[in-house]
């Protein structure tokens, strides 16, 4: 498989085209946001008409104050709920840290178990499976050396025989 590499001029031109498309998309998105903001303001904020008399102006101010109080009350309630949620999250995080600290995992100890006991622990007491691993092993007969049987005799006699130069001479002769 031969890999075709793009020339640096072609890479540069492609990068320029991509940046141009991205710039156009950002501009279109910005225009759309401005239009949506304008629509929202037209729907929710009617055009302001100034009252001509003092009485109408006072009524208008009372309406504005009532709306401001309603908005402030709603803002206060939402802030209070947000603070309660933040405090609850902090409390839960503290509980998590406490629980992590309380329950330390003990170091596991090695337990000697036979294969039968291990299977019984894994499978439960209902299943009785005996696994005699030594049954399949070959039996090996040990050869007993006759010399070792002779050497086991009286240890005082052996020490007396080996004492002095004669004993050492006998040891070398018996080995050879």
C-alpha positions as CSV (number, residue, x, y, z in Angstrom):
1,X,0.0,0.0,0.0
2,X,1.4,3.3,-1.0
3,X,0.4,6.3,1.0
4,X,-0.2,9.4,-1.0
5,X,0.9,12.5,0.8
6,X,-0.7,15.9,0.2
7,X,1.6,18.7,-0.8
8,X,2.0,21.6,1.7
9,X,0.4,24.1,-0.6
10,X,-2.7,21.9,-1.0
11,X,-2.9,21.4,2.8
12,X,-2.6,25.2,3.3
13,X,-5.3,25.9,0.8
14,X,-7.6,23.3,2.4
15,X,-7.0,24.8,5.9
16,X,-7.8,28.2,4.5
17,X,-11.1,27.0,3.1
18,X,-12.0,25.2,6.3
19,X,-11.4,28.4,8.3
20,X,-13.4,30.4,5.8
21,X,-16.4,28.0,6.2
22,X,-16.1,28.1,10.0
23,X,-16.0,31.9,10.0
24,X,-19.2,32.0,7.9
25,X,-20.9,29.5,10.2
26,X,-20.0,31.6,13.3
27,X,-21.3,34.8,11.6
28,X,-24.6,33.1,10.7
29,X,-24.9,31.8,14.3
30,X,-24.3,35.3,15.7
31,X,-27.0,36.8,13.4
32,X,-29.5,34.1,14.4
33,X,-28.8,34.8,18.1
34,X,-29.4,38.5,17.6
35,X,-32.7,37.8,15.8
36,X,-33.9,35.4,18.5
37,X,-33.0,37.9,21.3
38,X,-35.0,40.6,19.4
39,X,-38.1,38.2,19.0
40,X,-37.9,37.3,22.7
41,X,-37.8,41.0,23.7
42,X,-40.8,41.8,21.5
43,X,-42.8,38.9,22.9
44,X,-42.1,39.4,26.6
45,X,-41.5,43.2,26.8
46,X,-44.2,45.2,25.1
47,X,-43.4,48.7,23.9
48,X,-43.2,51.2,26.7
49,X,-45.9,53.8,26.7
50,X,-45.4,56.7,29.1
51,X,-48.5,57.8,30.9
52,X,-49.5,61.4,30.4
53,X,-51.1,62.1,33.8
54,X,-49.7,61.9,37.3
55,X,-52.4,59.4,38.3
56,X,-51.5,57.0,35.4
57,X,-47.8,57.3,36.2
58,X,-48.4,56.3,39.8
59,X,-50.5,53.3,38.7
60,X,-47.8,52.3,36.3
61,X,-45.1,52.5,39.0
62,X,-47.3,50.4,41.3
63,X,-47.6,47.7,38.6
64,X,-43.8,47.7,38.1
65,X,-43.2,47.4,41.8
66,X,-45.6,44.5,42.1
67,X,-43.8,42.7,39.1
68,X,-40.4,43.5,40.7
69,X,-41.5,42.0,44.0
70,X,-42.8,38.9,42.3
71,X,-39.6,38.4,40.4
72,X,-37.5,39.0,43.6
73,X,-39.5,36.5,45.5
74,X,-39.1,33.9,42.8
75,X,-35.4,34.7,42.6
76,X,-35.1,34.4,46.4
77,X,-36.9,31.0,46.4
78,X,-34.6,29.7,43.6
79,X,-31.5,30.9,45.3
80,X,-32.6,29.2,48.6
81,X,-33.3,25.9,46.7
82,X,-29.9,26.1,45.0
83,X,-28.1,26.8,48.3
84,X,-29.9,23.8,49.9
85,X,-28.9,21.5,47.0
86,X,-25.3,22.7,47.3
87,X,-25.3,22.0,51.0
88,X,-26.8,18.6,50.6
89,X,-24.1,17.7,48.0
90,X,-21.4,18.9,50.4
91,X,-23.0,16.8,53.2
92,X,-23.1,13.7,51.0
93,X,-19.5,14.2,50.0
94,X,-18.5,14.4,53.6
95,X,-20.5,11.2,54.3
96,X,-18.7,9.4,51.4
97,X,-15.3,10.4,52.8
98,X,-16.3,9.3,56.3
99,X,-17.5,5.9,55.0
100,X,-14.3,5.4,53.0
101,X,-12.2,6.1,56.1
102,X,-14.2,3.8,58.4
103,X,-14.2,0.6,56.4
104,X,-10.6,-0.2,55.7
105,X,-10.0,-3.5,54.0
106,X,-8.2,-5.9,56.3
107,X,-5.1,-7.7,54.9
108,X,-6.1,-11.1,53.8
109,X,-4.5,-14.1,55.5
110,X,-3.4,-17.3,53.8
111,X,-5.6,-20.2,54.8
112,X,-4.5,-23.7,54.2
113,X,-7.4,-25.7,52.8
114,X,-7.6,-29.1,51.2
115,X,-9.0,-29.3,47.7
116,X,-12.1,-31.0,49.1
117,X,-12.7,-28.2,51.6
118,X,-12.1,-25.6,48.9
119,X,-14.6,-27.2,46.5
120,X,-17.1,-27.6,49.4
121,X,-16.7,-23.9,50.2
122,X,-17.2,-22.9,46.6
123,X,-20.0,-25.2,45.7
124,X,-21.8,-25.3,49.1
125,X,-22.5,-28.2,51.3
126,X,-25.1,-29.7,48.9
127,X,-22.5,-30.9,46.4
128,X,-20.2,-33.4,47.7
129,X,-17.2,-33.8,45.3
130,X,-14.2,-35.6,46.6
131,X,-11.0,-34.8,44.8
132,X,-8.1,-37.0,45.8
133,X,-5.2,-35.5,44.1
134,X,-2.8,-38.1,45.4
135,X,-4.6,-41.0,43.8
136,X,-3.3,-40.2,40.4
137,X,0.4,-40.0,41.5
138,X,2.9,-42.7,40.7
139,X,4.4,-44.5,43.6
140,X,8.2,-44.4,43.8
141,X,10.1,-46.9,45.9
142,X,13.0,-45.5,47.8
143,X,16.3,-47.5,47.8
144,X,17.7,-47.8,51.2
145,X,21.5,-47.8,51.3
146,X,23.0,-50.5,53.3
147,X,26.0,-48.4,54.3
148,X,23.8,-45.9,56.1
149,X,22.3,-48.7,58.1
150,X,25.7,-49.8,59.3
151,X,26.7,-46.2,60.2
152,X,23.7,-45.7,62.4
153,X,25.2,-48.1,65.1
154,X,26.9,-46.9,68.2
155,X,28.2,-43.3,67.7
156,X,30.9,-43.7,70.4
157,X,32.5,-46.5,68.5
158,X,32.6,-44.5,65.3
159,X,34.3,-41.6,67.0
160,X,36.9,-43.8,68.6
161,X,37.6,-45.4,65.3
162,X,38.0,-42.1,63.5
163,X,40.2,-40.6,66.3
164,X,43.9,-40.1,65.7
165,X,45.9,-40.7,62.5
166,X,44.8,-44.3,62.1
167,X,41.1,-43.2,62.0
168,X,41.8,-40.7,59.3
169,X,43.7,-43.2,57.3
170,X,40.7,-45.6,57.6
171,X,38.3,-42.9,56.4
172,X,40.4,-42.3,53.3
173,X,40.7,-46.0,52.5
174,X,36.9,-46.6,53.0
175,X,36.0,-43.7,50.6
176,X,38.4,-44.9,47.9
